[in-house]
Amino acid sequence: MIAWRIAAASAAALVVVGCGASSDQDAGATTDSGAAASSTTADTVLDEWADEGDMTATYEDATTPEAQNGRQLMESTGLLEDLAASVNDMFNLPNDFQLLGQECGEANAFYDPNEQAIVLCYEDADFAESVFARDGDPDPVDAALNAEVGSFYHELGHMLIDVYDLPITGREEDVADQLAAFVMLSPDDDGVVDADSVKVIRDFAGEFRAFAEQQGEVGDSDFAGGHSLNQTRMYNLLCWAYGADPTGNAGIVDDGELPSDRAELCEDEYEKLDYGWGSLLEPYTK
């Protein structure tokens, strides 16, 4: 299953980040003078962020045809179990969290800080399948599941920002997209980004393209919203995928998915994204 491959690759890659980066500075620990307490940072982080919890997966009841189809797509492939396992393999969690497949009455996915849960709505998977089918995708089920993987890691970004009180600059929705790309594009042990992971990113981006085409003309509320426009999110994801491996992922540009003038910037964009998220998450990874 693609999600499982992402989980294994991401866990290995994040361990490398944690071992290779400097642990001389902890943003949350300062001396009386305001300087970082470098001598005890490593022990403090390990004590504060001991692995005290796990993420567990639950499929709740589905009653409508849309929700039943979405649940079947998720449950038959073990999607939630694989995604929860990827989090448990990667991160030290301070307490238990839930990953819920749920009937929501709408296509959606969200992080609920009060319930300490990420919810993937069954209707979202069902809707994604219909979007890709209308778009002529040769395997709309696989593409829909890939889009759900992307949605999960986006919501995981919100969760990690909340749980670890991460300092971010920029809109949180944009930053959460970066986290999704960071996890999914983490290279294997050989330093190469897994082709299946790139396919997930491209399908996640493709969903935003389909949304944009179906939406039609955008208005003031779209420009003022908390999320970037669908087209912007699509091009950002494609840019980061290309930037992670310009040679291996040259097809993103060659196939016309990403304009060449943006592509020239993408390797630098991805390097900054990778460094930034790797630095932020280092104290909390296994």
SVG drawing of the C-alpha trace seen along z (x, -y; Angstrom):
<svg xmlns="http://www.w3.org/2000/svg" viewBox="-28 -41 55 46">
<polyline fill="none" stroke="black" stroke-width="0.4" points="0.0,0.0 1.3,-3.4 0.6,-4.9 2.7,-2.2 5.6,-2.9 5.4,-6.6 5.4,-5.7 8.5,-3.6 10.4,-6.0 9.4,-9.0 10.3,-7.4 13.8,-6.5 14.4,-9.9 13.3,-11.8 15.7,-9.7 18.5,-10.8 17.5,-14.4 17.4,-14.0 20.8,-12.4 22.5,-14.7 21.3,-18.1 22.8,-20.1 21.1,-19.8 22.9,-22.7 19.8,-24.9 16.3,-24.4 13.9,-27.3 12.0,-26.6 15.0,-26.5 16.9,-29.6 19.3,-30.7 18.8,-33.8 20.5,-35.9 18.2,-34.7 20.7,-32.5 20.0,-28.9 20.9,-26.4 23.1,-24.3 24.6,-21.9 21.3,-20.4 19.2,-20.8 19.3,-17.2 18.4,-15.7 15.7,-18.3 14.1,-17.6 14.2,-13.8 12.6,-14.2 10.0,-16.7 9.1,-14.8 9.3,-11.2 7.0,-9.0 3.9,-8.8 1.2,-8.1 0.2,-6.7 -2.2,-7.5 -4.9,-4.9 -7.2,-4.4 -11.0,-4.0 -13.6,-3.6 -16.9,-5.0 -20.3,-4.0 -21.4,-5.1 -25.0,-5.4 -25.3,-7.4 -24.2,-6.0 -21.4,-8.5 -20.1,-7.8 -20.4,-4.0 -18.3,-4.2 -15.7,-6.4 -15.4,-4.1 -15.1,-1.1 -12.3,-2.8 -10.4,-3.6 -11.0,-0.4 -10.4,2.1 -6.9,0.7 -6.0,0.2 -5.5,-3.5 -6.1,-4.8 -4.0,-2.1 -1.0,-2.8 -1.2,-6.5 -1.5,-6.2 1.5,-3.8 3.5,-6.3 3.0,-8.9 3.8,-6.5 7.0,-5.5 8.1,-9.1 7.1,-11.2 7.3,-11.2 3.7,-12.0 3.0,-13.4 -0.4,-11.6 -2.7,-9.5 -4.4,-10.9 -7.1,-9.5 -7.3,-9.2 -11.0,-8.9 -12.8,-7.8 -16.1,-9.6 -19.4,-10.4 -19.4,-14.2 -22.2,-15.2 -19.7,-16.9 -16.4,-16.3 -13.8,-17.5 -10.8,-16.7 -9.7,-18.5 -7.8,-18.4 -9.8,-18.8 -7.5,-20.0 -10.2,-19.6 -10.7,-15.9 -7.0,-15.5 -8.1,-13.8 -7.6,-14.1 -10.8,-13.3 -10.9,-12.1 -14.5,-12.4 -15.7,-9.4 -17.4,-11.9 -14.0,-13.4 -12.7,-10.1 -16.0,-9.5 -15.9,-13.0 -12.3,-12.7 -13.0,-9.4 -15.8,-11.2 -13.6,-14.2 -10.8,-12.0 -13.3,-9.8 -14.8,-12.9 -11.3,-14.1 -10.6,-11.0 -8.0,-9.5 -7.2,-5.9 -7.4,-4.8 -9.7,-7.2 -9.7,-5.0 -5.9,-5.0 -5.8,-8.7 -8.5,-9.4 -6.6,-7.4 -3.4,-9.4 -5.3,-12.6 -6.5,-11.4 -2.9,-10.7 -2.0,-14.2 -5.0,-15.6 -3.9,-13.6 -0.4,-14.9 -1.8,-18.5 -3.9,-18.0 -0.9,-16.4 0.8,-19.7 -1.9,-21.5 -1.7,-18.9 2.1,-19.1 2.0,-22.9 -0.5,-22.7 1.0,-19.9 4.6,-21.0 3.8,-24.7 5.9,-25.2 6.9,-28.7 5.8,-29.4 5.8,-32.3 3.1,-32.7 -0.4,-31.4 -0.8,-28.1 -2.7,-26.6 0.3,-27.2 2.7,-25.9 0.6,-22.7 0.9,-22.1 4.7,-22.4 4.6,-19.7 2.7,-17.4 5.3,-17.8 8.2,-17.4 6.9,-14.1 5.9,-12.6 9.1,-13.7 11.5,-12.5 14.1,-10.4 14.8,-6.7 18.0,-5.5 19.7,-5.8 18.9,-9.5 16.2,-9.2 12.6,-10.2 10.4,-7.2 8.4,-7.4 5.2,-6.3 5.5,-9.2 5.9,-11.6 2.8,-10.0 0.9,-10.8 2.0,-14.5 1.0,-14.7 -2.4,-13.3 -2.9,-15.5 -2.0,-18.5 -4.3,-17.1 -7.2,-17.2 -6.7,-21.0 -6.5,-21.4 -9.8,-19.6 -11.3,-21.7 -10.2,-24.8 -11.6,-23.8 -15.0,-22.9 -15.1,-26.0 -14.8,-28.4 -14.4,-32.1 -13.0,-33.1 -14.3,-36.0 -13.2,-38.2 -14.1,-35.6 -11.7,-33.2 -8.8,-35.7 -9.5,-36.6 -9.8,-33.0 -7.5,-31.3 -6.4,-28.8 -4.4,-29.8 -6.3,-29.4 -6.6,-25.8 -4.3,-26.7 -1.7,-28.1 -1.7,-25.0 -1.4,-22.8 1.6,-24.6 3.3,-24.8 3.0,-21.0 4.3,-20.3 7.1,-22.7 8.3,-21.1 8.0,-17.6 10.1,-18.7 12.6,-20.6 13.1,-17.5 14.6,-15.7 14.7,-17.8 16.2,-15.0 14.0,-12.2 10.9,-14.3 11.6,-16.2 8.3,-14.8 6.4,-17.3 7.8,-20.1 8.1,-18.1 4.4,-17.1 3.4,-20.7 2.1,-20.4 4.6,-23.1 5.6,-26.2 9.4,-26.3 9.8,-29.8 8.5,-28.5 10.5,-25.3 13.7,-27.3 13.0,-28.3 11.9,-25.0 15.1,-23.3 15.9,-26.2 12.3,-26.3 12.4,-22.7 15.9,-22.9 14.6,-25.7 11.4,-23.8 13.3,-20.7 15.8,-22.5 13.1,-24.5 10.8,-21.6 13.7,-19.3 15.0,-21.8 11.6,-22.4 10.8,-18.7 14.2,-17.4 13.6,-17.5 10.4,-15.4 11.3,-12.7 12.4,-9.2"/>
</svg>
